[in-house]
Amino acid sequence: MRDRIAVVLLVLCAIATPATAQTPSSFEIAARSRGTPDIPGLNMVWLRPWTDLRHAREWRNIVVHQSEGAVGSAWRNAVAQMQKPDRRGVAIWIETDGTVYWSTPEWAVPNHLNRGNRNDNKYIDNSGTYQQIDNDSSIGVEFVGNYPNVRKPPTDAQIAAWRVLVRVLQARYDIPNERVFAHNWIDYKDRRYCEGCELARIARTQGIETAQQIAPAHQAESSK
């Protein structure tokens, strides 16, 4: 009888406390907060603060861009975007030193896509992207500094910031890896290079490595 009672109690405890229930990490709490949170591993300049997530646009995709802008142009472009959110541009700008500028309110829609007009399957299967990846559903991230050589890759500092930032965006808006796109994957762009392709691949292949793990390691390396 005692053994039966013990088994019943164990079953009841298992039902009352599901194995999947987990306490959110400090990183996840920061990624889902409002205002201007301090996010480890990111030097974020907040031109516009985060709103309550209930009032943010339902972003379903992340699109990576590379601007033919000179070194130091991220700040100027971000300020212009802040002043006119729906102009040609993006919500987030990343300078060559890794500084990230958040330039628009979360409900604003910058103009950064051509409605997903690529349908040649050159880089990815476009059956699920053609005319489906648009400005209303996609938050854009722009990396500056490849002027005058468009084939110039992002800097190490930009890549380090991106590894954290993309996980922040994914945690905040519940965006899976397969919804991170390079601009060249979904729109016909400059034939001289594949805009955003390597950065999108990095985001999609980070696997289980989270920004919470990346950030302390990056900070330790920077302090040497």
Buried (B, 14 or more C-beta within 10 A) or exposed (E): EEEEEEEEEEEEEEEEEEEEEEEEEEBBEBBBBBEBBEBBBBEBBEBBEBBEBEEBBEBBBBBBBBBBBBEEBBBBBBEBBBEEBEEEBBBBBBBBBBBBBBBBBBEBBBEBBBEBBBEEEEBBEBEEBBEBBBBEBBBBBBBBBBEEEEEBBBBEBBBBBBBBBBBBBBBBBEBEBEBBBBBBBBBEBEEEBBBBBBBBBBBBEBEEEBBBBBBEEBEEEEEE
